[in-house]
Amino acid sequence: MDKQSSPIFQAMQQYSADGALAFHTPGHKQGLGAYSLLKDLITTEGLRCEVSLMEELDDLHTPQTCIKEAQSLAAELWHSDEVFFMINGTTSAVQAMIMSSLEPNDLVLVPRNAHRCVMSGLILSGARPVYLSPAFDSEFEITLNLTVESVEEAIEQYPQAKALIIVSPNYYGVAADLTKIADLLHEHGMLLLVDEAHGAHLHFSNRLPVSAIDAGADMSAQSTHKLLGSLTQTSMLMVKSKLIDVERVRRTVSLLQSTSPNYLLLASLDIARLQMQQNGTELIERAINLSQNLRQAIQNIDGLKTFDSVNGFNLDLTKVSVNVNELGLTGAEAEKILRHKYKIQCELSDLNNLLFLVTYADTDTEIDKLISALKKLTSHKTSNYIKKINNSSFLIHNSSLKLTPREAFYAKTSTVKLDDSINEICAEEVTFYPPGVPILYPGEVITEEIVNYIKTNKKINSHLIGAADTSLNTIKIIRN
Ligand SMILES: Cc1ncc(COP(=O)(O)O)c(C=O)c1O
């Protein structure tokens, strides 16, 4: 295998150069019929290569040639045994990870702040989650990650659990100690499944938290598109484990993927691998250096706060969180000012913070512009800000799961007033940002304490996601 090649891209070019007259899909016929806007968008060359299902192009579902080679090259680079290219994002990679390793009613440990794709994987698999509470930082009001101790306790309490699904690093870059956690789980015959959507770059620097596969995880789902150079929607599912049946993973991946995969997406995954193969370490080290320069500058701006370490957790330094509360602004207000006045778009904002991603694509120029805008942000200081109370200790509450996510998904539901919902089983997810940790998942019992918490958050206009009624005057419950 030639590590400096890009097998999928080359196969696409070969087919295009052969000049075969197209009597096949896609309907635009290699750009022949493409509308001018599409040509402008994808380019004539791109459209000429945008074909699928030709013998030269291999088959995503039973890869033998260029896709097999590209996946093997990725496996070698990321030190994995197997890599599956995913064209429906990390969502389908996480779904495949769960479906291929768990069976209906298998008990699985899941942090309460898992991404919604974990919930969809639980619905598809029928596995029974036990929700664990991640640690929380009350200064920045952000969720951290699962501590080794909390995993240890959960293993003791639920020795019959088959696996832990963990999100590491999380959106803010806070990583769990995966090496210790992997050892602990394996000692008890349990699997470590990692939603590593935010960690495709970790492998390339030892200044970053160790990547899941390097830490001993059985499987990892990485969004290559989030922090490396492939097109949006492309991810990799990695397997390195004696406990996993790779053939079952292959079947599951096939079940969840299109039979007409887009080769621009597939080629972009392979090209992102090539880019990292050639310059990965240099590019990621540069991103870390830039993010550290950014942090230093932020620490010198009056009214802004940031951090480069989190008590007891490893931090992905390329994620830069900035607390804006001393300016009297919420994160959301600061985001709007930066976007519309200074043409800077952050990755996300919450009640208190802005999150900036520094990637391999950035240089001093972009970081200098960001620093300059952040300095100007301080001129928007206001005295109107009212500190909103967020009773984060509530998150430690013990979930009382009555139905699995799958059972709740297929159950008949009805809608009742929030006050009438006490002791009913919730049929939807209710999450307030911050802290972004769901307070109700489908299948959990709604308690009086939960209803009171919801009311407090409604009063302070916390941002709500998940619920069908965005005012939460009503809530969906399971009908008997
Ligand atoms: C932690 C986490 N997992 C999974 C996903 C889903 O990834 P994708 O958007 O590639 O489907 C996301 C997306 O933001 C995420 O933040």
Ligand as a Chemical Component Dictionary entry (heavy atoms), coordinates in Angstrom:
data_LIG
# 
_chem_comp.id                   LIG 
_chem_comp.type                 NON-POLYMER 
_chem_comp.pdbx_formal_charge   0 
_chem_comp.three_letter_code    LIG 
# 
loop_
_chem_comp_atom.comp_id 
_chem_comp_atom.atom_id 
_chem_comp_atom.alt_atom_id 
_chem_comp_atom.type_symbol 
_chem_comp_atom.charge 
_chem_comp_atom.model_Cartn_x 
_chem_comp_atom.model_Cartn_y 
_chem_comp_atom.model_Cartn_z 
_chem_comp_atom.pdbx_ordinal 
LIG C1 C1 C 0 -20.384 14.496 20.978 1  
LIG C2 C2 C 0 -20.988 14.336 19.615 2  
LIG N1 N1 N 0 -21.257 13.099 19.155 3  
LIG C3 C3 C 0 -21.789 12.900 17.955 4  
LIG C4 C4 C 0 -22.120 13.950 17.143 5  
LIG C5 C5 C 0 -22.763 13.669 15.821 6  
LIG O1 O1 O 0 -21.847 13.861 14.793 7  
LIG P1 P1 P 0 -22.313 14.137 13.302 8  
LIG O2 O2 O 0 -22.837 15.532 13.283 9  
LIG O3 O3 O 0 -21.071 13.940 12.499 10 
LIG O4 O4 O 0 -23.359 13.147 12.959 11 
LIG C6 C6 C 0 -21.861 15.265 17.563 12 
LIG C7 C7 C 0 -22.228 16.414 16.724 13 
LIG O5 O5 O 0 -22.138 17.548 17.083 14 
LIG C8 C8 C 0 -21.291 15.462 18.842 15 
LIG O6 O6 O 0 -21.044 16.693 19.332 16 
# 
loop_
_chem_comp_bond.comp_id 
_chem_comp_bond.atom_id_1 
_chem_comp_bond.atom_id_2 
_chem_comp_bond.value_order 
_chem_comp_bond.pdbx_ordinal 
LIG C1 C2 SING 1  
LIG C2 N1 SING 2  
LIG C2 C8 DOUB 3  
LIG N1 C3 DOUB 4  
LIG C3 C4 SING 5  
LIG C4 C5 SING 6  
LIG C4 C6 DOUB 7  
LIG C5 O1 SING 8  
LIG O1 P1 SING 9  
LIG P1 O2 DOUB 10 
LIG P1 O3 SING 11 
LIG P1 O4 SING 12 
LIG C6 C7 SING 13 
LIG C6 C8 SING 14 
LIG C7 O5 DOUB 15 
LIG C8 O6 SING 16 
# 
